[in-house]
Amino acid sequence: MKRLVPILIIALIVAVVVFRNQLIRRTFAPTPTNIVESTPSARAEKEDIEIIAQNLKVPWEIAFLPDKTMLVTERTGNLLRVDRETHIIQTIEGVKATGEGGLLGLAVHPTFGSNHVIYLYLTSQENGKLVNRVERYVLLNNRLSDRMVIFSGIAGSSLHDGGRIAFGPDGFLYITTGDATNEKFAQDKQSLNGKILRIKDDGSIPSDNPFGSAVYSYGHRNAQGLVWDTQGRLWATEHGPSGLQSGFDEVNLIEKGKNYGWPVVKGDQTALGMVSPVIQSGASDTWAPAGVAFWDGSLFFGGLRGEALYEAKITGEKLTLSSHFKGRFGRIRAVGLGPDGFLYLSTSNTDGRGTVQSGDDKIIRLNPTVFR
């Protein structure tokens, strides 16, 4: 029996070592993908990738003031100022953070330097029902004042609330709205849901909108990103179906008055009078695309379920897709281009659908030249 004890100990040590090696191989095994995966992190210097804020709660949008101050919305309802430290400017009254709803989009007025105006898109509750609306505030000396609801009537839900807002080159405010889980809304031009909307900075309707309402384009399921390229073209990222039909995420080139097909067509399907996406993920991959920025001829957009920063290189009206940092940061939601020429990303691992990493959620500053 005494002779067996050392043998058993050695056998146990060998088994532990073998198991550890198998675990390491399993953990770092490459994930098959149909998208070209680059490895910019291998060439990036320490100063090219920097965590500038952490321990946030579902940061949803990033925007910059003319003095380069960064503003961030947390879906839970806080408007933050991020510089060397993170400060809560204000917890926004009336926010109903439930599911995908809450404090979402943020836009800075093009003439903020003179009027100090910002805009927030949020989910609230009225008469027991969830609704989405756009509110306008004056931001001066790190204080919000002069609150005004400038646009309302958007149905809310715990899912598919859209929420991205951005000023276009024409000076109008563009708004993405989800179908609020009612697919029929998307094809109904009288509904504000499942649309990209376009309004003036006071909430009124531009005279050249295509349907005499705020509706600019329709047939959207849940668009989550808006950006204009150097030619002034509007691009939008959009979530495809969920559940067993998951996949078919889209990047669309948006034109006034066009119908983008949901729920009649998805993926590369076509129908008379409906626009197909420029690129889509197919049935076997899910990006869950979110915020998008334009830099050096490419669209950079966050992947929530895809857990990557995707790059779509623009050639004419075609896109060529690659992915970066697959799985490194987890779910990526906001993607914005800062005044310093760097990309700013927000993680979304604390939203109940991700694996929370140390310090989550974070704002990450990234030098895009690592991709060139």
C-alpha positions as CSV (number, residue, x, y, z in Angstrom):
1,M,0.0,0.0,0.0
2,K,2.8,2.4,0.9
3,R,4.3,1.8,-2.6
4,L,1.0,2.7,-4.3
5,V,0.7,6.2,-2.7
6,P,3.6,7.8,-4.6
7,I,2.4,6.2,-7.8
8,L,-1.1,7.6,-7.2
9,I,0.2,11.1,-6.5
10,I,2.3,11.1,-9.7
11,A,-0.7,9.9,-11.7
12,L,-2.8,12.6,-10.2
13,I,-0.3,15.3,-11.1
14,V,0.0,14.0,-14.7
15,A,-3.8,14.1,-15.0
16,V,-4.0,17.7,-13.7
17,V,-1.3,18.8,-16.2
18,V,-3.1,17.1,-19.1
19,F,-6.4,18.6,-18.1
20,R,-4.9,22.1,-17.8
21,N,-3.2,21.8,-21.3
22,Q,-6.5,20.7,-22.8
23,L,-8.3,23.6,-21.2
24,I,-5.8,26.1,-22.5
25,R,-6.1,24.7,-26.0
26,R,-9.9,24.8,-25.8
27,T,-10.0,28.3,-24.4
28,F,-7.7,29.8,-27.0
29,A,-8.9,27.7,-30.0
30,P,-9.8,29.9,-32.9
31,T,-13.5,30.4,-33.7
32,P,-14.4,29.5,-37.3
33,T,-15.9,32.5,-39.2
34,N,-16.8,33.4,-42.7
35,I,-15.6,37.0,-42.1
36,V,-11.9,37.9,-42.4
37,E,-10.6,38.5,-38.9
38,S,-7.7,40.9,-38.6
39,T,-5.3,41.0,-35.7
40,P,-4.6,44.7,-35.2
41,S,-4.0,44.1,-31.5
42,A,-0.8,42.3,-32.4
43,R,0.6,45.5,-34.0
44,A,-1.0,48.0,-31.7
45,E,1.1,49.8,-29.1
46,K,-0.1,50.4,-25.6
47,E,-1.1,53.9,-26.3
48,D,-3.2,52.8,-29.3
49,I,-5.8,51.1,-27.1
50,E,-6.8,52.8,-23.8
51,I,-9.6,52.3,-21.3
52,I,-10.7,55.8,-20.4
53,A,-13.7,54.9,-18.2
54,Q,-14.9,51.8,-16.5
55,N,-17.5,50.4,-14.1
56,L,-20.3,51.9,-16.1
57,K,-23.9,50.6,-16.4
58,V,-24.8,49.8,-20.0
59,P,-23.3,52.9,-21.7
60,W,-25.4,53.4,-24.7
61,E,-24.2,56.4,-26.6
62,I,-21.0,58.6,-26.8
63,A,-21.0,62.2,-28.1
64,F,-18.5,65.1,-27.9
65,L,-19.0,68.8,-27.2
66,P,-17.0,71.4,-29.2
67,D,-14.5,71.6,-26.3
68,K,-13.9,67.9,-26.7
69,T,-15.8,67.0,-23.5
70,M,-17.3,63.5,-23.8
71,L,-20.9,62.8,-22.9
72,V,-22.2,59.3,-22.3
73,T,-25.7,58.0,-21.7
74,E,-26.2,55.0,-19.4
75,R,-29.4,53.0,-20.2
76,T,-30.2,53.1,-16.5
77,G,-30.9,56.8,-16.9
78,N,-27.7,58.7,-16.1
79,L,-26.1,61.3,-18.4
80,L,-22.3,61.3,-17.7
81,R,-19.4,63.6,-18.4
82,V,-16.2,61.7,-18.9
83,D,-12.8,63.4,-18.8
84,R,-10.1,62.2,-16.4
85,E,-12.9,61.0,-14.1
86,T,-16.5,60.1,-14.7
87,H,-19.2,62.4,-13.3
88,I,-22.9,62.1,-13.3
89,I,-24.4,65.3,-14.8
90,Q,-27.9,64.3,-14.0
91,T,-30.2,61.3,-13.7
92,I,-32.9,61.9,-16.3
93,E,-36.4,62.1,-14.9
94,G,-39.0,59.8,-16.3
95,V,-36.7,57.1,-17.8
96,K,-38.1,53.6,-17.7
97,A,-35.2,51.3,-18.1
98,T,-36.6,47.9,-18.9
99,G,-35.2,45.3,-21.4
100,E,-33.8,47.2,-24.3
101,G,-35.5,50.5,-23.3
102,G,-34.1,53.3,-21.1
103,L,-31.9,56.3,-21.7
104,L,-30.6,55.7,-25.2
105,G,-29.6,58.2,-27.9
106,L,-27.7,61.4,-27.5
107,A,-27.1,64.2,-30.0
108,V,-25.3,67.6,-29.7
109,H,-26.8,70.5,-31.6
110,P,-24.6,71.6,-34.6
111,T,-24.4,75.1,-33.1
112,F,-23.9,74.0,-29.5
113,G,-21.2,76.6,-29.0
114,S,-23.9,79.3,-29.1
115,N,-27.1,77.6,-27.9
116,H,-25.7,74.8,-25.6
117,V,-28.5,72.5,-26.7
118,I,-28.4,68.6,-26.5
119,Y,-31.0,66.0,-27.3
120,L,-31.8,62.7,-25.6
121,Y,-33.9,59.7,-26.8
122,L,-35.5,57.8,-23.9
123,T,-38.1,55.2,-23.0
124,S,-40.7,56.3,-20.5
125,Q,-44.1,55.1,-19.3
126,E,-47.4,56.9,-19.9
127,N,-50.8,55.5,-18.7
128,G,-49.2,52.1,-18.1
129,K,-47.7,51.9,-21.6
130,L,-44.1,52.2,-22.7
131,V,-43.3,55.1,-25.0
132,N,-40.2,56.6,-26.6
133,R,-39.6,60.3,-27.1
134,V,-37.0,62.9,-27.9
135,E,-36.2,65.6,-25.3
136,R,-34.2,68.8,-25.7
137,Y,-32.1,70.4,-22.9
138,V,-29.7,73.2,-22.4
139,L,-26.4,72.0,-21.0
140,L,-24.5,74.8,-19.3
141,N,-21.9,74.6,-16.6
142,N,-22.5,70.8,-16.3
143,R,-26.2,71.4,-15.5
144,L,-29.3,70.6,-17.5
145,S,-32.1,73.0,-17.8
146,D,-35.0,74.1,-20.1
147,R,-36.3,70.5,-20.6
148,M,-38.7,70.2,-23.5
149,V,-40.3,67.2,-25.2
150,I,-39.9,68.0,-28.9
151,F,-41.0,64.7,-30.4
152,S,-43.2,61.9,-29.0
153,G,-45.8,59.3,-30.1
154,I,-43.2,56.5,-30.7
155,A,-44.5,53.2,-29.2
156,G,-42.1,51.6,-26.7
157,S,-41.4,48.1,-25.7
158,S,-38.9,46.0,-23.7
159,L,-37.5,45.1,-27.1
160,H,-36.8,46.9,-30.4
161,D,-36.8,50.5,-29.3
162,G,-34.3,51.8,-31.8
163,G,-32.9,54.9,-30.2
164,R,-30.0,56.3,-32.2
165,I,-30.2,60.0,-33.0
166,A,-27.8,62.1,-35.0
167,F,-27.7,65.4,-36.9
168,G,-27.2,65.0,-40.6
169,P,-25.2,67.3,-43.0
170,D,-28.6,69.0,-43.8
171,G,-28.9,70.2,-40.2
172,F,-31.9,67.9,-39.5
173,L,-32.2,65.4,-36.6
174,Y,-32.5,61.7,-37.7
175,I,-34.0,59.2,-35.4
176,T,-34.1,55.4,-35.5
177,T,-37.2,53.6,-34.1
178,G,-37.8,49.9,-33.7
179,D,-40.9,48.0,-34.5
180,A,-41.6,47.6,-30.7
181,T,-42.2,43.8,-31.5
182,N,-45.2,44.7,-33.7
183,E,-43.9,43.8,-37.2
184,K,-46.9,45.5,-38.9
185,F,-45.7,48.9,-37.7
186,A,-42.7,48.8,-40.0
187,Q,-44.8,48.8,-43.2
188,D,-47.4,51.2,-41.9
189,K,-46.3,54.7,-43.1
190,Q,-48.8,56.2,-40.6
191,S,-46.8,54.6,-37.7
192,L,-43.6,56.1,-36.3
193,N,-42.2,52.7,-35.5
194,G,-39.9,50.6,-37.6
195,K,-38.6,53.8,-39.3
196,I,-35.9,56.3,-39.7
197,L,-37.4,59.7,-38.8
198,R,-36.2,63.2,-39.8
199,I,-37.2,66.3,-37.9
200,K,-36.1,69.9,-37.5
201,D,-34.2,70.8,-34.3
202,D,-37.5,72.1,-32.7
203,G,-39.4,68.9,-33.5
204,S,-41.3,70.2,-36.5
205,I,-41.4,68.4,-39.8
206,P,-39.2,69.4,-42.8
207,S,-41.2,70.4,-45.8
208,D,-39.4,68.0,-48.1
209,N,-40.0,64.8,-46.0
210,P,-41.5,62.2,-48.4
211,F,-44.8,61.5,-46.7
212,G,-45.7,64.8,-45.0
213,S,-44.7,63.3,-41.6
214,A,-41.5,62.7,-39.7
215,V,-41.1,59.4,-41.6
216,Y,-37.9,59.4,-43.8
217,S,-37.6,55.7,-44.6
218,Y,-39.6,52.6,-43.5
219,G,-39.5,48.8,-43.4
220,H,-37.0,48.7,-40.6
221,R,-37.0,46.2,-37.8
222,N,-34.6,47.8,-35.3
223,A,-32.0,50.2,-36.8
224,Q,-29.3,50.9,-34.2
225,G,-26.6,53.0,-36.0
226,L,-26.6,56.1,-38.3
227,V,-23.6,57.7,-40.0
228,W,-22.9,59.8,-43.1
229,D,-19.8,59.2,-45.3
230,T,-17.8,61.9,-47.1
231,Q,-20.2,61.9,-50.0
232,G,-23.1,62.8,-47.6
233,R,-24.7,59.3,-48.0
234,L,-26.6,57.9,-45.0
235,W,-25.7,54.4,-43.8
236,A,-27.6,52.5,-41.1
237,T,-27.0,49.3,-39.2
238,E,-30.0,47.1,-38.4
239,H,-30.8,44.0,-36.4
240,G,-32.3,41.0,-38.2
241,P,-34.7,38.4,-36.8
242,S,-34.3,36.8,-33.4
243,G,-34.9,33.2,-32.1
244,L,-34.7,30.3,-34.6
245,Q,-34.4,32.7,-37.5
246,S,-31.6,34.7,-36.0
247,G,-29.1,36.3,-38.4
248,F,-29.8,38.4,-41.4
249,D,-28.4,41.5,-39.8
250,E,-28.0,44.4,-42.2
251,V,-26.1,47.5,-43.3
252,N,-28.3,49.7,-45.4
253,L,-27.7,52.7,-47.7
254,I,-30.6,54.9,-46.7
255,E,-32.5,57.0,-49.3
256,K,-35.5,59.2,-48.7
257,G,-38.9,57.5,-49.0
258,K,-37.5,54.0,-49.6
259,N,-38.9,50.8,-48.1
260,Y,-36.3,48.5,-46.6
261,G,-38.5,45.4,-46.5
262,W,-39.1,44.3,-42.9
263,P,-41.0,42.0,-42.3
264,V,-41.8,41.1,-45.9
265,V,-38.2,40.3,-46.9
266,K,-35.0,39.5,-45.1
267,G,-31.4,38.9,-46.1
268,D,-30.9,38.9,-49.9
269,Q,-34.6,38.3,-50.6
270,T,-36.2,40.8,-53.0
271,A,-39.7,42.2,-53.6
272,L,-41.0,44.9,-55.8
273,G,-40.5,48.3,-54.4
274,M,-38.3,47.1,-51.5
275,V,-34.6,47.8,-51.0
276,S,-32.2,45.0,-50.2
277,P,-29.3,45.6,-47.8
278,V,-25.9,46.4,-49.2
279,I,-24.5,43.7,-47.0
280,Q,-26.1,41.2,-44.6
281,S,-24.9,38.5,-42.2
282,G,-26.8,35.6,-43.7
283,A,-28.6,32.9,-41.7
284,S,-25.6,31.4,-40.0
285,D,-24.1,34.5,-38.4
286,T,-25.4,37.2,-36.0
287,W,-23.7,40.5,-35.6
288,A,-26.5,42.3,-33.7
289,P,-25.0,45.6,-35.1
290,A,-25.1,48.7,-33.1
291,G,-23.4,52.1,-33.2
292,V,-21.5,53.0,-36.4
293,A,-18.7,55.6,-37.3
294,F,-17.1,56.5,-40.6
295,W,-13.3,56.7,-40.9
296,D,-10.9,56.5,-43.9
297,G,-13.4,55.1,-46.3
298,S,-14.9,52.5,-44.0
299,L,-17.8,52.0,-41.7
300,F,-16.9,50.8,-38.2
301,F,-19.7,49.3,-36.3
302,G,-20.1,47.5,-33.0
303,G,-21.3,43.9,-32.7
304,L,-23.3,43.0,-29.6
305,R,-23.9,39.3,-30.1
306,G,-21.0,39.3,-32.6
307,E,-18.7,40.6,-29.9
308,A,-16.5,42.4,-32.4
309,L,-15.7,45.7,-34.0
310,Y,-16.7,45.2,-37.6
311,E,-15.3,47.2,-40.5
312,A,-17.1,47.6,-43.8
313,K,-14.9,49.1,-46.5
314,I,-16.8,51.2,-49.0
315,T,-16.2,50.8,-52.7
316,G,-18.8,52.7,-54.6
317,E,-22.1,51.3,-53.2
318,K,-20.5,48.0,-52.2
319,L,-19.1,46.9,-48.8
320,T,-16.3,44.5,-47.9
321,L,-16.5,43.2,-44.4
322,S,-13.8,42.3,-41.9
323,S,-13.9,42.0,-38.1
324,H,-11.5,43.1,-35.4
325,F,-10.9,42.2,-31.7
326,K,-13.3,39.2,-32.0
327,G,-14.3,38.3,-28.4
328,R,-11.7,40.5,-26.8
329,F,-13.9,43.2,-25.3
330,G,-17.3,41.3,-25.4
331,R,-20.4,43.1,-26.6
332,I,-19.7,46.4,-28.3
333,R,-22.5,49.0,-28.5
334,A,-21.5,52.6,-29.2
335,V,-18.9,53.4,-31.8
336,G,-18.0,57.1,-32.3
337,L,-15.3,59.1,-33.9
338,G,-13.8,61.6,-31.5
339,P,-12.4,65.0,-32.3
340,D,-8.9,63.6,-31.9
341,G,-9.5,61.2,-34.8
342,F,-9.7,58.2,-32.5
343,L,-12.6,55.7,-32.3
344,Y,-14.4,55.4,-29.0
345,L,-16.2,52.2,-28.2
346,S,-18.5,51.3,-25.3
347,T,-18.9,47.7,-24.1
348,S,-22.3,46.4,-23.1
349,N,-21.5,43.3,-21.0
350,T,-23.7,44.4,-18.0
351,D,-26.9,44.5,-20.0
352,G,-27.8,40.9,-19.0
353,R,-26.8,39.3,-22.2
354,G,-23.0,39.4,-21.9
355,T,-20.2,37.9,-19.9
356,V,-19.1,40.6,-17.4
357,Q,-15.4,41.2,-17.5
358,S,-13.3,43.0,-14.9
359,G,-14.1,46.7,-15.0
360,D,-17.2,46.4,-17.2
361,D,-18.7,48.3,-18.7
362,K,-16.0,50.4,-20.3
363,I,-15.3,53.2,-22.7
364,I,-12.3,52.3,-24.9
365,R,-10.2,54.7,-27.0
366,L,-8.8,53.2,-30.1
367,N,-6.4,54.5,-32.7
368,P,-7.9,53.4,-36.0
369,T,-4.6,53.5,-37.8
370,V,-3.8,50.1,-36.3
371,F,-6.1,48.8,-39.1
372,R,-4.0,50.2,-41.9
